[in-house]
């Protein structure tokens, strides 16, 4: 089984190895670590669509951007949330059943959509879908 070692900027060692199910086991020390969960927009967008005429409606992609927008004055100072943010942002939530980014202090920062080929050619084209915590660190689930 292929194993790839990676040393981050603080000298911490991480090991990546292919698993039998064609995912990647990421081993190392994750004591100081950031991670994130994907946002779920379904209820917010559904409510928005019910409130807006079809011909004036934003696409889901446009809505995702608009719901996080804020208004700033000419000096760049924050003024308020956008109208869409005020009305629909509270309906957006994080899916805490899915981890979509892991960033141990000193790196490496890896996120959903990342091509693991940046660590070794043998991982080329293996695109991260999500992460599952395991005793050794994280199992990186690869898009099939």
C-alpha positions as CSV (number, residue, x, y, z in Angstrom):
1,X,0.0,0.0,0.0
2,X,1.4,3.4,-1.0
3,X,2.3,5.8,1.9
4,X,3.2,9.4,1.4
5,X,4.8,11.5,4.1
6,X,4.2,15.2,4.4
7,X,6.0,17.6,6.7
8,X,4.2,20.9,7.4
9,X,5.7,24.3,8.1
10,X,6.0,23.5,11.9
11,X,7.8,20.2,11.2
12,X,4.8,18.0,12.1
13,X,4.7,14.8,10.1
14,X,1.5,13.6,8.4
15,X,1.1,10.3,6.5
16,X,-1.3,9.6,3.6
17,X,-2.0,6.1,2.6
18,X,-4.5,4.4,0.2
19,X,-7.2,2.3,1.9
20,X,-8.7,-0.9,0.6
21,X,-11.9,1.0,-0.3
22,X,-9.9,3.5,-2.5
23,X,-10.1,6.4,0.0
24,X,-7.1,7.9,1.8
25,X,-6.1,7.5,5.5
26,X,-4.6,10.8,6.8
27,X,-2.6,10.1,10.0
28,X,-1.0,12.7,12.2
29,X,-1.4,15.0,15.2
30,X,-4.6,17.1,14.9
31,X,-4.5,18.7,18.3
32,X,-4.7,22.3,16.9
33,X,-7.0,22.1,13.9
34,X,-9.7,23.9,12.1
35,X,-12.5,22.2,10.2
36,X,-15.7,23.2,8.6
37,X,-19.1,21.9,7.6
38,X,-21.0,22.6,4.4
39,X,-24.0,25.0,4.5
40,X,-27.4,23.7,3.7
41,X,-29.5,26.2,1.7
42,X,-32.6,24.1,0.8
43,X,-35.1,25.6,3.3
44,X,-33.8,29.1,2.7
45,X,-34.0,28.9,-1.1
46,X,-37.4,27.1,-1.0
47,X,-38.8,30.0,1.2
48,X,-37.2,32.6,-1.1
49,X,-38.7,30.9,-4.2
50,X,-42.2,31.0,-2.6
51,X,-41.8,34.7,-1.9
52,X,-40.5,35.8,-5.4
53,X,-42.0,35.7,-8.8
54,X,-40.4,33.2,-11.1
55,X,-39.1,35.7,-13.7
56,X,-37.3,37.7,-10.9
57,X,-35.9,34.7,-9.1
58,X,-32.2,34.2,-8.5
59,X,-30.6,30.9,-9.3
60,X,-29.5,28.8,-6.4
61,X,-25.9,29.9,-7.0
62,X,-26.8,33.5,-7.1
63,X,-28.9,33.1,-4.0
64,X,-26.0,31.4,-2.1
65,X,-23.9,34.5,-2.8
66,X,-26.7,37.0,-2.1
67,X,-27.7,35.5,1.3
68,X,-24.2,36.2,2.7
69,X,-23.9,39.7,1.3
70,X,-23.7,42.8,3.4
71,X,-24.0,46.5,2.6
72,X,-21.1,48.9,3.0
73,X,-20.9,52.6,2.7
74,X,-18.5,54.5,0.3
75,X,-15.7,54.2,2.9
76,X,-16.1,50.5,3.0
77,X,-17.6,50.5,6.5
78,X,-20.3,47.9,7.3
79,X,-23.8,49.3,7.2
80,X,-26.1,46.3,7.4
81,X,-27.0,42.9,6.0
82,X,-28.5,42.8,2.5
83,X,-32.3,42.5,2.3
84,X,-32.0,38.8,1.2
85,X,-29.6,38.2,4.1
86,X,-32.0,39.7,6.6
87,X,-34.9,37.7,5.4
88,X,-33.3,34.3,4.7
89,X,-29.9,33.8,6.3
90,X,-31.4,32.4,9.5
91,X,-32.7,29.5,7.5
92,X,-29.2,28.5,6.3
93,X,-27.5,26.0,8.6
94,X,-24.4,23.9,8.7
95,X,-24.6,20.1,8.1
96,X,-22.6,18.9,11.1
97,X,-22.8,15.3,9.8
98,X,-20.3,16.2,7.0
99,X,-16.8,17.6,7.4
100,X,-15.7,19.4,4.2
101,X,-12.4,21.0,5.3
102,X,-9.6,20.1,7.7
103,X,-6.7,22.4,8.4
104,X,-4.2,21.4,11.1
105,X,-2.1,24.2,12.5
106,X,0.9,24.5,10.1
107,X,-1.0,22.8,7.3
108,X,-1.8,21.1,5.1
109,X,-5.2,22.7,4.4
110,X,-7.4,20.2,2.5
111,X,-11.0,20.9,1.5
112,X,-13.8,19.2,-0.5
113,X,-12.8,19.5,-4.2
114,X,-9.1,19.3,-3.5
115,X,-7.1,17.1,-5.8
116,X,-4.9,14.9,-3.6
117,X,-2.4,14.7,-6.5
118,X,-0.8,17.8,-5.0
119,X,0.8,15.4,-2.4
120,X,1.9,12.6,-4.7
121,X,1.4,11.7,-8.4
122,X,-0.2,8.4,-7.2
123,X,-3.1,10.3,-5.8
124,X,-3.6,12.4,-9.0
125,X,-7.2,12.9,-9.9
126,X,-8.4,11.7,-6.5
127,X,-10.8,14.5,-5.5
128,X,-11.8,15.0,-1.9
129,X,-15.5,14.7,-1.2
130,X,-15.5,14.8,2.7
131,X,-13.6,13.7,5.8
132,X,-14.5,11.1,8.4
133,X,-12.8,11.1,11.8
134,X,-11.0,7.9,12.7
135,X,-8.7,7.1,15.6
136,X,-5.6,7.7,13.5
137,X,-6.8,11.1,12.2
138,X,-9.1,11.4,9.2
139,X,-10.3,9.1,6.4
140,X,-10.5,11.3,3.3
141,X,-13.5,10.2,1.3
142,X,-12.7,10.4,-2.4
143,X,-15.4,11.2,-5.0
144,X,-16.3,8.1,-6.9
